[in-house]
């Protein structure tokens, strides 16, 4: 595994590949396997992704996408204007952009995709990704959507790797119509499952088995104050790299 120092400005963030939630306004050390990169999105972020190919493979930079997945990080309201062009204009002044405004309102839990101006595609399939979204199966069943004035069926499920909720609309949307997805009022980011994350790190660690077991028993203890928990963790004498990996998880959130 490798590590890198990362500065997070003030706010709360989600690592899109791990689902871990972080408090910002500080420098942290992020530890990842060498085939992974930490990618953070702040509360209120809206990030459209090309989701064109039939086999589900994302191919960014491809032709005008007929399917888009939008990452929405709950916790704060946000807005994004998606600009697209057909690549035929000779200079920026002559481009006639297709404009699609996407917004999220934190109080109402409403995601709104406005009808596209100067649309380049007639219909488009939309899905929404909610990283670190706190909600049980009942709350996922209560997610609703409308295309124009008509209700449309939705399917919401959790991604097995990141824990993000993926909402898929049952039918393509006309670019001339507005789409509204309701995910529930005042949605929240989840609390990190520290024990599960620590177990994943310990499971991969190449350290003495008895030491591994004692560290795990420490994470199983309840009611310890933060200073006592951290002091005892440091007292195990773990290698600096191993300790850093555990501390990243422990200290990610307040």
C-alpha positions as CSV (number, residue, x, y, z in Angstrom):
1,X,0.0,0.0,0.0
2,X,1.0,3.6,-0.5
3,X,0.3,6.8,1.3
4,X,0.0,10.5,0.5
5,X,-0.7,13.7,2.5
6,X,-4.0,15.2,1.4
7,X,-5.3,18.7,2.3
8,X,-9.1,18.9,2.7
9,X,-10.6,22.4,2.9
10,X,-13.3,23.1,5.4
11,X,-16.4,21.0,5.0
12,X,-17.3,17.3,4.9
13,X,-16.2,14.9,2.2
14,X,-16.8,11.4,0.8
15,X,-14.1,9.3,-0.8
16,X,-16.1,8.1,-3.9
17,X,-14.1,4.8,-4.1
18,X,-14.3,3.8,-0.5
19,X,-17.4,5.5,0.9
20,X,-15.5,6.8,3.9
21,X,-16.7,10.2,5.2
22,X,-14.1,12.8,6.3
23,X,-14.2,16.1,8.2
24,X,-12.1,18.7,6.4
25,X,-10.1,21.8,7.3
26,X,-6.9,19.8,7.8
27,X,-4.2,17.8,6.3
28,X,-4.6,14.0,6.5
29,X,-2.6,11.0,5.4
30,X,-4.5,8.7,3.1
31,X,-3.4,5.1,2.7
32,X,-4.5,3.1,-0.3
33,X,-3.5,0.0,-2.2
34,X,-1.2,0.9,-5.1
35,X,-4.0,0.5,-7.7
36,X,-6.3,2.9,-5.9
37,X,-6.4,6.7,-5.7
38,X,-8.3,8.8,-3.1
39,X,-11.0,10.9,-4.8
40,X,-13.0,13.3,-2.6
41,X,-16.3,15.1,-3.2
42,X,-17.6,17.7,-0.8
43,X,-21.2,17.9,0.5
44,X,-23.4,19.5,-2.2
45,X,-21.2,18.2,-5.0
46,X,-22.9,17.3,-8.3
47,X,-20.8,15.3,-10.8
48,X,-22.3,13.9,-14.1
49,X,-20.6,10.8,-15.5
50,X,-20.9,9.3,-18.9
51,X,-22.6,5.9,-18.6
52,X,-23.0,5.2,-22.3
53,X,-22.0,1.7,-23.1
54,X,-24.6,-1.2,-23.0
55,X,-22.3,-3.4,-20.9
56,X,-22.2,-0.7,-18.2
57,X,-18.6,0.3,-18.9
58,X,-18.1,4.1,-18.4
59,X,-16.3,5.7,-21.4
60,X,-15.6,9.3,-20.5
61,X,-14.9,11.6,-23.5
62,X,-16.9,9.5,-25.9
63,X,-19.7,10.7,-28.2
64,X,-22.7,12.6,-26.7
65,X,-23.9,10.2,-24.0
66,X,-27.4,8.8,-24.2
67,X,-27.0,7.6,-20.6
68,X,-25.7,9.7,-17.7
69,X,-25.1,8.8,-14.0
70,X,-25.0,11.8,-11.7
71,X,-23.1,11.7,-8.4
72,X,-24.9,13.8,-5.7
73,X,-23.3,14.2,-2.3
74,X,-26.0,15.0,0.2
75,X,-25.5,17.3,3.3
76,X,-25.7,20.6,1.5
77,X,-27.6,22.0,-1.5
78,X,-25.7,22.2,-4.8
79,X,-26.1,23.1,-8.5
80,X,-24.3,22.1,-11.7
81,X,-24.8,23.2,-15.4
82,X,-23.9,20.5,-17.8
83,X,-22.6,22.0,-21.1
84,X,-22.3,19.8,-24.3
85,X,-21.5,20.5,-27.9
86,X,-21.3,18.4,-31.1
87,X,-17.6,19.3,-31.7
88,X,-18.3,20.9,-35.1
89,X,-17.7,24.6,-34.2
90,X,-14.4,26.1,-35.2
91,X,-14.1,28.4,-32.2
92,X,-15.7,28.9,-28.7
93,X,-17.8,31.9,-29.8
94,X,-19.7,29.9,-32.4
95,X,-20.6,27.0,-30.2
96,X,-24.3,26.5,-29.5
97,X,-24.1,24.6,-26.2
98,X,-26.7,22.2,-25.0
99,X,-27.4,23.2,-21.4
100,X,-28.8,21.0,-18.7
101,X,-29.1,22.4,-15.2
102,X,-28.9,19.8,-12.3
103,X,-29.7,20.9,-8.8
104,X,-30.1,19.4,-5.3
105,X,-32.0,20.9,-2.4
106,X,-30.9,19.7,1.0
107,X,-34.0,20.6,3.0
108,X,-36.5,18.9,0.6
109,X,-34.2,16.1,-0.6
110,X,-35.2,17.0,-4.2
111,X,-32.9,16.4,-7.2
112,X,-34.0,18.3,-10.2
113,X,-32.9,17.9,-13.8
114,X,-34.2,20.8,-15.9
115,X,-35.2,20.3,-19.5
116,X,-32.2,20.7,-21.8
117,X,-31.8,23.8,-23.9
118,X,-30.6,23.1,-27.5
119,X,-30.7,19.4,-26.8
120,X,-28.3,17.2,-28.9
121,X,-30.1,13.9,-28.1
122,X,-33.9,13.3,-28.0
123,X,-34.0,11.0,-25.1
124,X,-31.6,10.1,-22.3
125,X,-31.4,7.5,-19.5
126,X,-30.6,9.0,-16.1
127,X,-29.4,7.4,-12.9
128,X,-28.3,9.0,-9.6
129,X,-25.5,7.8,-7.3
130,X,-25.6,8.9,-3.6
131,X,-22.3,8.1,-2.0
132,X,-22.3,7.4,1.8
133,X,-26.1,8.0,1.8
134,X,-27.7,7.1,5.2
135,X,-30.9,5.1,4.8
136,X,-32.4,1.7,5.4
137,X,-34.3,-0.4,2.9
138,X,-37.6,1.3,3.8
139,X,-36.2,4.7,3.0
140,X,-34.9,3.5,-0.3
141,X,-38.4,2.1,-1.1
142,X,-39.8,5.6,-0.5
143,X,-37.6,7.3,-3.2
144,X,-39.9,8.6,-6.0
145,X,-39.5,10.3,-9.4
146,X,-41.5,12.3,-11.9
147,X,-40.9,13.1,-15.5
148,X,-42.9,16.2,-16.2
149,X,-46.2,15.6,-14.3
150,X,-46.1,11.8,-14.6
151,X,-44.7,9.5,-12.0
152,X,-42.1,7.0,-13.1
153,X,-40.9,3.8,-11.4
154,X,-37.5,3.8,-9.8
155,X,-35.1,1.2,-8.5
156,X,-32.7,2.0,-5.7
157,X,-30.0,-0.4,-4.5
158,X,-26.7,-0.2,-2.6
159,X,-23.4,-0.8,-4.4
160,X,-21.7,-3.8,-2.7
161,X,-18.2,-2.2,-2.9
162,X,-18.6,1.5,-2.0
163,X,-22.0,1.4,-0.2
164,X,-23.4,4.1,-2.4
165,X,-27.1,4.1,-3.3
166,X,-27.7,3.9,-7.1
167,X,-31.2,5.1,-8.2
168,X,-32.2,4.1,-11.7
169,X,-35.2,5.5,-13.6
170,X,-37.3,2.8,-15.3
171,X,-37.6,4.6,-18.6
172,X,-35.6,7.1,-20.8
173,X,-36.4,10.8,-20.3
174,X,-37.2,13.2,-23.1
175,X,-34.7,16.0,-23.1
176,X,-37.6,18.4,-23.4
177,X,-39.0,17.4,-20.0
178,X,-38.0,18.2,-16.4
179,X,-37.2,15.3,-14.1
180,X,-37.5,15.4,-10.3
181,X,-36.3,12.7,-7.9
182,X,-37.3,12.8,-4.2
183,X,-34.9,11.0,-1.8
184,X,-36.4,12.2,1.5
185,X,-36.1,15.4,3.5
186,X,-32.8,16.5,5.1
187,X,-30.8,13.4,4.0
188,X,-27.5,12.7,5.7
189,X,-24.2,11.1,5.1
190,X,-23.7,7.9,7.2
191,X,-21.4,7.5,10.2
192,X,-18.3,5.5,9.3
193,X,-18.3,1.8,10.4
194,X,-14.9,2.0,12.1
195,X,-14.8,-1.6,13.3
196,X,-15.6,-3.1,9.9
197,X,-13.0,-0.8,8.2
198,X,-10.4,-1.6,10.8
199,X,-11.0,-5.4,10.4
200,X,-10.4,-5.0,6.6
201,X,-7.0,-3.4,7.3
202,X,-6.1,-6.0,10.0
203,X,-7.1,-8.8,7.7
204,X,-4.6,-7.7,5.1
205,X,-1.8,-6.9,7.5
206,X,1.3,-9.1,7.5
207,X,1.9,-8.9,11.2
208,X,2.1,-11.4,14.1
209,X,-1.3,-13.2,14.4
210,X,-1.5,-12.7,18.2
211,X,-0.8,-9.0,17.8
212,X,-3.4,-8.7,15.1
213,X,-5.9,-10.4,17.4
214,X,-5.1,-8.1,20.4
215,X,-5.6,-5.0,18.2
216,X,-8.9,-6.3,17.0
217,X,-10.1,-7.0,20.6
218,X,-9.2,-3.4,21.3
219,X,-11.5,-2.2,18.5
220,X,-14.3,-4.4,20.0
221,X,-14.2,-2.6,23.3
222,X,-17.0,-0.1,24.1
223,X,-17.2,3.0,26.2
224,X,-13.5,4.1,25.9
225,X,-12.9,7.8,25.7
226,X,-11.0,8.9,22.6
227,X,-7.8,9.7,24.4
228,X,-7.6,6.3,26.1
229,X,-8.6,4.5,22.9
230,X,-5.8,6.2,20.9
231,X,-3.2,5.9,23.7
232,X,-3.8,2.1,23.9
233,X,-3.8,1.8,20.2
234,X,-0.4,3.5,20.0
235,X,0.9,1.3,22.8
236,X,0.7,-1.9,20.7
237,X,3.9,-0.8,19.0
238,X,2.6,-1.2,15.5
239,X,4.7,-0.1,12.5
240,X,4.1,3.5,11.6
241,X,2.5,2.5,8.2
242,X,0.1,0.1,9.9
243,X,-0.8,2.6,12.7
244,X,-1.4,5.4,10.0
245,X,-3.8,3.1,8.1
246,X,-5.9,2.5,11.3
247,X,-5.7,6.2,12.4
248,X,-7.0,7.3,9.0
249,X,-10.2,5.3,9.6
250,X,-10.5,6.2,13.3
251,X,-10.0,10.0,12.8
252,X,-11.9,10.4,9.5
253,X,-15.0,11.8,11.3
254,X,-15.4,13.6,14.6
